[in-house]
Amino acid sequence: MKVLALILVASLQFGASFASRCSLEGGSCVSIFGGFCSVGEQYSRTGCNADEICCQTKKTQQTDKRIGVVPEIRPRIPTSNCGVSKYSDAGSYKSYYVVGGQQARQGEFPWQISLQSRGSHICGGMVIDNQWILTAAHCVIGARARNLNVVIGEHNRYSTDANEVSIGVSSIKIHPSYSDSTLNNDVALLKLKSSFTYNEDVQPVCAPDWYEDFDGVYCTVSGWGTQSSGASSLPSILRYVNVPVVSNYRCGQQYGSSQITDQMICAGLIGTGGKDSCQGDSGGPLVCKVGNTFQLAGIVSWGYGCADRNYPGVYTRVTEFLDWIENNKN
């Protein structure tokens, strides 16, 4: 699927030859906007134009979701009755102060949680159903479930909010290919000791569409992280900032192509800086509004400093882990 910028340029310049390549291989190009491969076919992001996929008869069983059969992809992150804030203008405030962000309103991002160790905030995370939390692997590597709790419906960390509830963690599932040195595959699932009830301040986030890369889209990152790199104090109120998603190719130009993998997604203002997630936001959501709902594009993972003009924030690309989430959330 990546490096996408190269794919986009090539497909725009050589669309006719790409389409014929798909046809020569016995496939047909289908628009990603409402089009799907048939049962028994596999899809590929190559061989067609930038806004198309190539559908071909399935030859072998594939486990990579990028080549899997579309009807087999059933992410257990919800795709309906999710991703809705009680505020119709959620995330749309114009004063862009996380770093360079501003305070959220109570319940503005109802999927946001505070992950705590022995009662202290350590990371963010998001509700994907009423007993499971998605977060970053680096937040929980080496942790014991009995020392963790998740605060749902949290807004002000120093007061008990109306719909706030704290629940202990019963088990931790870290992606088996997670690398603590490169932060590749930086994703983990937390199962809670008990389920909880949804309300206007507690809702699950929506799964991303499997084909989405969100390149160029302004998306929202939220959390209780520091407001500058290296700062020692965390804000009491949940904050958020809007940042544009940067192609992996462009992001790799800044960090070095070997450091930005297909399992990562970048967002930030290259050349300007000033807006970013930071320490304490790890594990939290990068969400993009699609229609009236927010889809989970990324999980706060890493970066060089915070809000640096040369280095956008790096997130775990959620579309790459839909199958893993489905297979491990049970």
N, C-alpha and C positions, 0 to 999 in steps of 0.2 A: 504494500500500500504506500510505503514511503521509500525513497525520498520524494514527497509529493510535488514539490515545486518543479522538479525535473520532469515528472510525469505530466504535470499540467502544461508546461511549456512544450514538451514534445508532442503531446496529444493535440494541442492547438495548432502546431506547425505541420504535423504529419498525420492529422486525423484520418485522412482517407486511407493511408497505408495501414494505420492501426486497425481500422475497421475491417479492412480486407484480411489482415492477419487473423482476427477473430473468426472471420468467415472461413478462411483456409483451414483453420483448426476445427471446423465443424460446429462453430458456435454462432450466436447472434447477439448483437448489441441491444441492450435494453436501458432506457432512461432510469436513473436512480430516483427520479421524482415520480414515484407511484408504480414503477415497474419492478417486477420480481422474477426470479428464475423459477421454472416449474419444478415440481417434485421429481427427483431423479437427476437434476442438473446441479452443477457446481458453478460458482461465479468467480470471476477474476477482475481486478481493477485495471488490468492491462489488455491491450488489443482493441480498445475502443476509444471514443472521445472522452474528454475530461468529465462530462456529466453522464457517462454511461458505464455499465458493467457488461462483461462478456459472459453469457450463459452457455455452458457446454454440458454435454452428457457426462455424468459422473463416471470416472474411470476407476478410481481407487478411493478407499475410505480415507478421509482427511480429518485431522484433529485441529488443524490451524483454522481458526474461525474466519480468516480472510479468504479461505478457499472452500469453506464448508457449504453445505446445502442450506439455502435461506430458510426453508420451513423448519430445519433442525435447530435453528438459533432461537431459543426461548429463554432470554435472560430472566432470572428471578428478581432482578431489580425491576420494580413494576414499570409498566408502560402506559397504564391508565390509572385514573384516580390517584394521581401523584403530581409532584412538581408544581403545586399551586400554592401561592401565598395569599393570605387574606387581604393583602394590598394589591390592587390592580397595577400600581406603578412600582412594584417591588424592584429594587436595584436600579431605579432610573433617576435618582437624585443627581443633580449636576455638580455638586461640590465634591470633587474627587479627592478627598483626602483619605486596617491592616497597616502599610506604609502608603501615605498619600490618599487615605480613605476617609470614611466618616462613619458615624454611629448608625447602626441599623435600628429600626423600630421593633418593638416587642413582637415576636412571631413573624418577622418579615421573611426569614429564611427558616421555615419550620422543620427542615430536615437536619439542620445544624445541631451537633452535640458537642459537649465538652468531655473529653476523655481525661480522667483523673487517676492519679496514683496516690494512694493514702490521703485522699482528699484534696490534692493540689492539681491544678490544670497542667497537663503536659502536651496535649495535642487536640486537634479537632477530629471530626468524623461526620458521617451522615447516616441517617435512618434509611434503610432499604426495605425493611418491613418491621412488624411490631415485636421482633425478638432478635433482629440482626443489625449490626452496625458495620459499615465499611470504613476503613481507615488505611493509613500507610504502614507498611511492614516495619519501617525503621522506628515507628512510635512504640512498637510492642516487642521488638526483638529482645529476647532475654528476660522479658517480664513474666511474672506469675499472675495468672488470671485472678487469684484470690486477692491480689493487691490493687486491682483495677475496678473502677466503677464508671458508669456512663451517666452523665446528667443530660436528660432530654427536656426540651422546653426551656433551656437556659437562655437568659438574656443578660442580666446583671449578675456577675459572679459573686458579688458581695451581698446579695439579698436573695430570698426565696421567691421566685416568680410564681404567678398564679397557676400555671400549668406545668410547673417544673417537677420532675421526679428523678431520683437517683436510683440506679439499678446496678447490682454487681455483675461482673463478667464471669460466665461459667467456663468458657473455652476460647482459645485463640487459634486461628488458622492462618498461618503465614504462607505466602506463595512459595512452593518448594524451590523455585529458581531465583528467589530473591538474593541479590548480591549486596552485602553491606559496604563493599568498596566502591561499586559503581552506582548503587541505588537503582539498578535495573529490576523490573518486576516488583516495584515497591508498593505492594498491596497486601492487605490482611482483612480477615473477617473476624468479628467478635460476636459470639453468641451470649445473650444476656441470660441471667438466672431466671427471669420471669418476663412475660410479655407485657405490653402496655397498650393503652387505648389512644387512638388518634383523636385530636381535637384541633381547634384553629391554630394552635401554636406548635403542634406536633404532627408532621406529615412526612411521608416518604418522598425521596427525590425520584425523578423519572430516569429510566435507563436511556442512554443515548441511542439514536438510530445507528444500526450496525455499520452503515456506510459513511457516517459523518466524520469529517476531519476538522470542521469548525474553523478552517484557516481564514483569517481576516475578520472573524466575528468578534465583537466586543462581548466578553463574558464576565461573570461576577465571581470574585473569590471573597470568602468571609472567614472570620475567626477572631480569636482573642490574642493574636500574636503581637509582638512588640511593634512599635511604630517607627523604629529605625534599627539598622543592623547593629547588633551588639548591645542594644539597650537592655537594662536589667529588670524593668518593670513591665507588667502586662496591663492592658486596659481593663476596666471593670465591665464595660458595655461591649457587646458584640459589634464589630466593625466590618465594613466591606469596601471593596474598590472594584471598578470596572477596568478591564485590561483587554487588549486585542490579542487573539491567538496568532502566533507566528508559525510559519511553516517549519517543518523539521529541517529542511535544507537551509533556510535562513538562520535558524537557531544553531545548527551545526557549524555555520560559518563563524559564529561568535565563540562557541565553546570548543570547537574542534569536532569534526563529523563523527569520530569514534565514540564520543561521549553521549551523543544524542541518538538513542535507539528508537526503533519502531514502537516500543512500549512506552514512549514518553511523548508529551505534548508541551509546547512552550507558549507562554503568554507574557506580554510586557511591551513597553515602548522603547524599542531599540533607537538609540540616538538621542532620546529624551530622558528616559527613566522617570523616577519619582513616584511610581505606582507599582505595588507588588505585595505579595505575601511575605511573611518574615518569620523569625523564630517564635514558636508557639502556635503558628497556623498549620503546621505539618499535619497531614492526615485529613485536613478539611476539604471542602468542596470547591471546585471550579465549575460553575454551572452556566449554561448558555440558554437563553430564552428562545424557544421555538414555538411560535404561535402564542398560546396563553400559558404554556407550561415550561418549567425549567428542566433541562436535561443535564445529567452529570457528565461533563466532558473530561474532567481530570481530578486527581487527588494531589494536594500540595505535597511536594516531594523535596526538591533541593534547588540550589542556585548559588552563584558567587555573590555573597553579600545579599543585600535587599535593595530593590529598586535602582540598581546600577544601570546607567544608560547603555552600557555595552552588553549586559547579560540579563535576558528576560528570565522570569521564573520558570522552573521546570516541574512538570506535573506527571503523574502516572496517567497514561492514556487508557481510559476506562473501556473503550470499544475493544481493546486487545484482551480483555479479561472477562468478557461476558460468559464464555463457556466455563472458565474456572470458577466464577461465582456460582453459576448454576449447579455445577457438579459438587461444590463444597458447602453450599448453604442447605443443609438438611439435618 
